[in-house]
Structure formats: C-alpha cells, structure tokens
Amino acid sequence: MDIEYLLFLQNFRNSINDALTPFMEAISYFAVSVCAYRPWIRDVRVLPAGDAIKTATGYSFPSGHTTTATPIYGGLALS
C-alpha cells in the first residue's frame, strides 16, 4: 500500500480527533495475517492511533476492517 495514502488516512484520523479509532481497533482483532508488515515499520512518518505500537502484533494484512467491510458492503451492493 502506498505510504502517501496511509499518511492521508492518518491526517483524516487526526482531523476527526480519533472518533472512529475505538471502533476500528475492535474490528481489527479479527484480522488474518498474510505477512504484510505494519505501516509504521515500513515508514516512520506513519504514526498509529492509541497504543497500537504496543498492542498490534504480527502482520497487518488483510485488516479486520477489510475482512468485515467486504461481506457487509458486498452484500449490500448485491441486494
């Protein structure tokens, strides 16, 4: 994933004062690993929300966001 896109998302998260962070962190517990390193390991400009550096273990892809949003929005699109 392009670092510039991740930085864009980081700025969005900061602009809404982390309002969605607790929800996204809860969903991310359902992530399955395919060996994609976490963004802050790849580039120091990416700063994770909250205490993710301490609590996020393993790899980051696909994220819980992806594995949850795909069936929900995919199902809505088909209906």
N, C-alpha and C positions, 0 to 999 in steps of 0.2 A: 504494500500500500504506500502511496506517495506520502512522504513526510509533510509536504505542504498542506495536503488535505487534513492530516491529523492535527496540524497546528491550527487550521481553520476551525475544526471541531473543538479544539481546546479553547480558542478565543470565544466561541459561541457559549461553551460551558461556563466560562468566566463571566460573560456578559449577562447571563441569567442567574448569577450567584449560586451556581451548583444546584439549582432547583430540581433537576432530574437525576442528580447523582445517586441518591439512595435507591431509587427505583432501578437504575441501570446496574448498580452494583449487585443488587439482589438477583436480577436476571442473569448476570454473568456467572453465577455459581453453577449454571447448567452448561457451561462451555465444554466442548470436546477438543482435545489437542491434536493439531496436525503439524506441530513443530515450527510455528511462526513465532519468532521472538517478540516479546512485548515492545511496544514502540519506544519507550524510554530507554531501553537497552540499545536500540539502534541509533537514537539521536537524543542528545542531552537537552535539546530545546523542548522536547515533549515532556510535560510535567503532569503526572497522573493526579486524579482527584483524590482527596482524602488521604487515607493511609494505604493506598493501593500498592505502593512500593514494598511495604512490609507484608501485606496480606495476599497479593496476587502472586501465585506460584505457577510454575510451569510455563507453558506457551500461551499465546493469545488468540489463535485462530482455529476453528471458527468461534466467534464470541458467543456468549449467551444471548446477546442482542440479536445476532443473526439467526441462531437456531430457534429462537422464539418468534421473531418477527416474520420469518419466511412462511411458516404454516398459517399464522394468523392473517397476514395481509395477502398471502397467496390464496387462501380460502375465500377471503372477501372478494378478491378480484374475480374468482371463478363463479361467485354467486350472483 
